[in-house]
Amino acid sequence: MLCGICGSTNVSRDAWGEWDVAAQEWLLRTVFDYAHCHSCDAETRLVEAQLKD
């Protein structure tokens, strides 16, 4: 995933984690629409890109 503004891979999304008592670990339950670029320090639109061989 890349920042739709600057092309950086330094991006994140809001998500909801839930503690699983039996497994004793955090489980990712939901990923929200909000995306943030830490290079631009702004909200962004994420762009999916293929890795180069």
Biopython code that builds the backbone (N, CA, C, O; Angstrom):
import numpy as np
from Bio.PDB.StructureBuilder import StructureBuilder

atoms = [
    (1, "MET", "N", (0.833, -1.175, 0.000)),
    (1, "MET", "CA", (0.000, 0.000, 0.000)),
    (1, "MET", "C", (0.882, 1.244, 0.000)),
    (1, "MET", "O", (1.910, 1.305, 0.674)),
    (2, "LEU", "N", (0.447, 2.227, -0.774)),
    (2, "LEU", "CA", (1.192, 3.487, -0.898)),
    (2, "LEU", "C", (0.263, 4.658, -0.620)),
    (2, "LEU", "O", (-0.952, 4.555, -0.787)),
    (3, "CYS", "N", (0.844, 5.763, -0.197)),
    (3, "CYS", "CA", (0.107, 7.013, -0.043)),
    (3, "CYS", "C", (-0.285, 7.518, -1.426)),
    (3, "CYS", "O", (0.559, 7.606, -2.319)),
    (4, "GLY", "N", (-1.554, 7.848, -1.607)),
    (4, "GLY", "CA", (-2.040, 8.362, -2.876)),
    (4, "GLY", "C", (-1.568, 9.775, -3.166)),
    (4, "GLY", "O", (-1.746, 10.264, -4.282)),
    (5, "ILE", "N", (-0.966, 10.444, -2.182)),
    (5, "ILE", "CA", (-0.476, 11.808, -2.355)),
    (5, "ILE", "C", (1.005, 11.825, -2.735)),
    (5, "ILE", "O", (1.396, 12.421, -3.739)),
    (6, "CYS", "N", (1.831, 11.150, -1.901)),
    (6, "CYS", "CA", (3.287, 11.245, -2.108)),
    (6, "CYS", "C", (3.955, 9.938, -2.523)),
    (6, "CYS", "O", (5.132, 9.942, -2.884)),
    (7, "GLY", "N", (3.220, 8.801, -2.479)),
    (7, "GLY", "CA", (3.791, 7.520, -2.864)),
    (7, "GLY", "C", (4.557, 6.803, -1.766)),
    (7, "GLY", "O", (5.124, 5.739, -2.014)),
    (8, "SER", "N", (4.590, 7.353, -0.564)),
    (8, "SER", "CA", (5.306, 6.734, 0.550)),
    (8, "SER", "C", (4.622, 5.443, 0.990)),
    (8, "SER", "O", (3.410, 5.289, 0.839)),
    (9, "THR", "N", (5.409, 4.518, 1.535)),
    (9, "THR", "CA", (4.861, 3.304, 2.129)),
    (9, "THR", "C", (4.689, 3.456, 3.640)),
    (9, "THR", "O", (4.295, 2.505, 4.315)),
    (10, "ASN", "N", (4.976, 4.626, 4.169)),
    (10, "ASN", "CA", (4.889, 4.909, 5.605)),
    (10, "ASN", "C", (3.446, 5.307, 5.950)),
    (10, "ASN", "O", (3.179, 6.449, 6.324)),
    (11, "VAL", "N", (2.526, 4.346, 5.819)),
    (11, "VAL", "CA", (1.102, 4.602, 5.974)),
    (11, "VAL", "C", (0.486, 3.695, 7.033)),
    (11, "VAL", "O", (1.041, 2.651, 7.375)),
    (12, "SER", "N", (-0.670, 4.112, 7.547)),
    (12, "SER", "CA", (-1.397, 3.285, 8.509)),
    (12, "SER", "C", (-2.892, 3.502, 8.332)),
    (12, "SER", "O", (-3.325, 4.445, 7.669)),
    (13, "ARG", "N", (-3.681, 2.601, 8.944)),
    (13, "ARG", "CA", (-5.144, 2.702, 8.914)),
    (13, "ARG", "C", (-5.660, 2.522, 10.315)),
    (13, "ARG", "O", (-5.030, 1.855, 11.136)),
    (14, "ASP", "N", (-6.805, 3.113, 10.594)),
    (14, "ASP", "CA", (-7.475, 2.872, 11.862)),
    (14, "ASP", "C", (-8.041, 1.463, 11.848)),
    (14, "ASP", "O", (-8.516, 0.979, 10.820)),
    (15, "ALA", "N", (-7.983, 0.815, 12.999)),
    (15, "ALA", "CA", (-8.501, -0.547, 13.102)),
    (15, "ALA", "C", (-8.997, -0.795, 14.521)),
    (15, "ALA", "O", (-8.725, -0.028, 15.445)),
    (16, "TRP", "N", (-9.724, -1.875, 14.658)),
    (16, "TRP", "CA", (-10.267, -2.257, 15.942)),
    (16, "TRP", "C", (-9.714, -3.621, 16.303)),
    (16, "TRP", "O", (-9.969, -4.606, 15.610)),
    (17, "GLY", "N", (-8.949, -3.677, 17.398)),
    (17, "GLY", "CA", (-8.412, -4.940, 17.888)),
    (17, "GLY", "C", (-9.206, -5.413, 19.090)),
    (17, "GLY", "O", (-9.743, -4.605, 19.847)),
    (18, "GLU", "N", (-9.277, -6.709, 19.261)),
    (18, "GLU", "CA", (-10.029, -7.289, 20.370)),
    (18, "GLU", "C", (-9.160, -8.336, 21.053)),
    (18, "GLU", "O", (-8.521, -9.152, 20.389)),
    (19, "TRP", "N", (-9.140, -8.308, 22.381)),
    (19, "TRP", "CA", (-8.350, -9.269, 23.148)),
    (19, "TRP", "C", (-9.049, -10.616, 23.154)),
    (19, "TRP", "O", (-10.229, -10.703, 23.495)),
    (20, "ASP", "N", (-8.323, -11.681, 22.777)),
    (20, "ASP", "CA", (-8.831, -13.045, 22.797)),
    (20, "ASP", "C", (-8.269, -13.716, 24.046)),
    (20, "ASP", "O", (-7.079, -14.026, 24.109)),
    (21, "VAL", "N", (-9.120, -13.936, 25.027)),
    (21, "VAL", "CA", (-8.676, -14.494, 26.310)),
    (21, "VAL", "C", (-8.087, -15.887, 26.122)),
    (21, "VAL", "O", (-7.034, -16.191, 26.684)),
    (22, "ALA", "N", (-8.744, -16.732, 25.346)),
    (22, "ALA", "CA", (-8.287, -18.110, 25.162)),
    (22, "ALA", "C", (-6.928, -18.164, 24.476)),
    (22, "ALA", "O", (-6.067, -18.946, 24.879)),
    (23, "ALA", "N", (-6.723, -17.345, 23.447)),
    (23, "ALA", "CA", (-5.462, -17.353, 22.696)),
    (23, "ALA", "C", (-4.404, -16.464, 23.344)),
    (23, "ALA", "O", (-3.221, -16.574, 23.023)),
    (24, "GLN", "N", (-4.825, -15.580, 24.260)),
    (24, "GLN", "CA", (-3.924, -14.632, 24.921)),
    (24, "GLN", "C", (-3.172, -13.765, 23.907)),
    (24, "GLN", "O", (-1.956, -13.596, 23.988)),
    (25, "GLU", "N", (-3.941, -13.216, 22.941)),
    (25, "GLU", "CA", (-3.357, -12.340, 21.934)),
    (25, "GLU", "C", (-4.417, -11.392, 21.376)),
    (25, "GLU", "O", (-5.617, -11.630, 21.515)),
    (26, "TRP", "N", (-3.959, -10.328, 20.748)),
    (26, "TRP", "CA", (-4.850, -9.382, 20.094)),
    (26, "TRP", "C", (-5.248, -9.906, 18.729)),
    (26, "TRP", "O", (-4.411, -10.429, 17.993)),
    (27, "LEU", "N", (-6.531, -9.767, 18.384)),
    (27, "LEU", "CA", (-7.044, -10.158, 17.086)),
    (27, "LEU", "C", (-7.572, -8.920, 16.376)),
    (27, "LEU", "O", (-8.256, -8.098, 16.985)),
    (28, "LEU", "N", (-7.263, -8.786, 15.114)),
    (28, "LEU", "CA", (-7.765, -7.685, 14.308)),
    (28, "LEU", "C", (-9.199, -8.000, 13.918)),
    (28, "LEU", "O", (-9.455, -8.991, 13.235)),
    (29, "ARG", "N", (-10.129, -7.166, 14.345)),
    (29, "ARG", "CA", (-11.549, -7.414, 14.082)),
    (29, "ARG", "C", (-12.092, -6.580, 12.927)),
    (29, "ARG", "O", (-12.876, -7.080, 12.121)),
    (30, "THR", "N", (-11.683, -5.306, 12.837)),
    (30, "THR", "CA", (-12.227, -4.409, 11.821)),
    (30, "THR", "C", (-11.151, -3.428, 11.384)),
    (30, "THR", "O", (-10.380, -2.936, 12.208)),
    (31, "VAL", "N", (-11.098, -3.142, 10.088)),
    (31, "VAL", "CA", (-10.217, -2.098, 9.551)),
    (31, "VAL", "C", (-11.129, -1.005, 9.004)),
    (31, "VAL", "O", (-12.004, -1.272, 8.181)),
    (32, "PHE", "N", (-10.919, 0.225, 9.466)),
    (32, "PHE", "CA", (-11.775, 1.339, 9.072)),
    (32, "PHE", "C", (-11.227, 2.044, 7.835)),
    (32, "PHE", "O", (-10.098, 1.789, 7.414)),
    (33, "ASP", "N", (-12.026, 2.925, 7.260)),
    (33, "ASP", "CA", (-11.675, 3.622, 6.022)),
    (33, "ASP", "C", (-10.551, 4.644, 6.194)),
    (33, "ASP", "O", (-9.796, 4.878, 5.251)),
    (34, "TYR", "N", (-10.419, 5.259, 7.373)),
    (34, "TYR", "CA", (-9.434, 6.324, 7.558)),
    (34, "TYR", "C", (-8.016, 5.808, 7.346)),
    (34, "TYR", "O", (-7.616, 4.808, 7.942)),
    (35, "ALA", "N", (-7.258, 6.495, 6.496)),
    (35, "ALA", "CA", (-5.847, 6.159, 6.251)),
    (35, "ALA", "C", (-5.010, 7.408, 6.495)),
    (35, "ALA", "O", (-5.443, 8.525, 6.209)),
    (36, "HIS", "N", (-3.819, 7.208, 7.020)),
    (36, "HIS", "CA", (-2.925, 8.319, 7.360)),
    (36, "HIS", "C", (-1.535, 8.057, 6.793)),
    (36, "HIS", "O", (-1.016, 6.945, 6.896)),
    (37, "CYS", "N", (-0.935, 9.085, 6.194)),
    (37, "CYS", "CA", (0.449, 9.002, 5.728)),
    (37, "CYS", "C", (1.333, 9.716, 6.738)),
    (37, "CYS", "O", (1.120, 10.892, 7.033)),
    (38, "HIS", "N", (2.321, 9.011, 7.268)),
    (38, "HIS", "CA", (3.216, 9.598, 8.264)),
    (38, "HIS", "C", (4.280, 10.465, 7.599)),
    (38, "HIS", "O", (4.915, 11.277, 8.272)),
    (39, "SER", "N", (4.487, 10.311, 6.301)),
    (39, "SER", "CA", (5.419, 11.187, 5.574)),
    (39, "SER", "C", (4.755, 12.527, 5.267)),
    (39, "SER", "O", (5.364, 13.578, 5.460)),
    (40, "CYS", "N", (3.519, 12.497, 4.793)),
    (40, "CYS", "CA", (2.758, 13.729, 4.530)),
    (40, "CYS", "C", (2.190, 14.322, 5.816)),
    (40, "CYS", "O", (1.885, 15.513, 5.880)),
    (41, "ASP", "N", (2.051, 13.474, 6.846)),
    (41, "ASP", "CA", (1.388, 13.815, 8.101)),
    (41, "ASP", "C", (-0.032, 14.306, 7.831)),
    (41, "ASP", "O", (-0.452, 15.348, 8.333)),
    (42, "ALA", "N", (-0.767, 13.525, 7.021)),
    (42, "ALA", "CA", (-2.119, 13.912, 6.645)),
    (42, "ALA", "C", (-2.955, 12.690, 6.299)),
    (42, "ALA", "O", (-2.427, 11.604, 6.062)),
    (43, "GLU", "N", (-4.268, 12.888, 6.275)),
    (43, "GLU", "CA", (-5.171, 11.854, 5.795)),
    (43, "GLU", "C", (-4.900, 11.630, 4.308)),
    (43, "GLU", "O", (-4.588, 12.570, 3.578)),
    (44, "THR", "N", (-5.021, 10.387, 3.873)),
    (44, "THR", "CA", (-4.713, 10.074, 2.480)),
    (44, "THR", "C", (-5.641, 8.994, 1.954)),
    (44, "THR", "O", (-6.437, 8.424, 2.699)),
    (45, "ARG", "N", (-5.532, 8.726, 0.690)),
    (45, "ARG", "CA", (-6.199, 7.608, 0.024)),
    (45, "ARG", "C", (-5.087, 6.604, -0.267)),
    (45, "ARG", "O", (-4.078, 6.954, -0.879)),
    (46, "LEU", "N", (-5.267, 5.365, 0.167)),
    (46, "LEU", "CA", (-4.249, 4.348, -0.067)),
    (46, "LEU", "C", (-4.370, 3.781, -1.474)),
    (46, "LEU", "O", (-5.469, 3.607, -2.000)),
    (47, "VAL", "N", (-3.222, 3.499, -2.068)),
    (47, "VAL", "CA", (-3.151, 2.927, -3.412)),
    (47, "VAL", "C", (-2.439, 1.590, -3.311)),
    (47, "VAL", "O", (-1.346, 1.502, -2.751)),
    (48, "GLU", "N", (-3.057, 0.553, -3.855)),
    (48, "GLU", "CA", (-2.434, -0.775, -3.860)),
    (48, "GLU", "C", (-1.447, -0.842, -5.015)),
    (48, "GLU", "O", (-1.778, -0.482, -6.144)),
    (49, "ALA", "N", (-0.227, -1.307, -4.728)),
    (49, "ALA", "CA", (0.807, -1.419, -5.760)),
    (49, "ALA", "C", (1.445, -2.807, -5.682)),
    (49, "ALA", "O", (1.580, -3.379, -4.601)),
    (50, "GLN", "N", (1.829, -3.331, -6.828)),
    (50, "GLN", "CA", (2.516, -4.621, -6.881)),
    (50, "GLN", "C", (4.001, -4.423, -6.604)),
    (50, "GLN", "O", (4.590, -3.411, -6.984)),
    (51, "LEU", "N", (4.596, -5.417, -5.930)),
    (51, "LEU", "CA", (6.021, -5.404, -5.689)),
    (51, "LEU", "C", (6.758, -5.703, -6.987)),
    (51, "LEU", "O", (6.306, -6.516, -7.793)),
    (52, "LYS", "N", (7.883, -5.048, -7.183)),
    (52, "LYS", "CA", (8.706, -5.313, -8.363)),
    (52, "LYS", "C", (9.548, -6.549, -8.124)),
    (52, "LYS", "O", (10.040, -6.755, -7.015)),
    (53, "ASP", "N", (9.723, -7.376, -9.142)),
    (53, "ASP", "CA", (10.553, -8.588, -9.031)),
    (53, "ASP", "C", (12.017, -8.258, -9.062)),
    (53, "ASP", "O", (12.854, -9.156, -8.980)),
]
sb = StructureBuilder()
sb.init_structure("model")
sb.init_model(0)
sb.init_chain("A")
sb.init_seg("    ")
for serial, (resi, resn, name, xyz) in enumerate(atoms, 1):
    if name == "N":
        sb.init_residue(resn, " ", resi, " ")
    sb.init_atom(name, np.array(xyz, "f"), 0.0, 1.0, " ", f" {name:<3s}", serial, name[0])
structure = sb.get_structure()
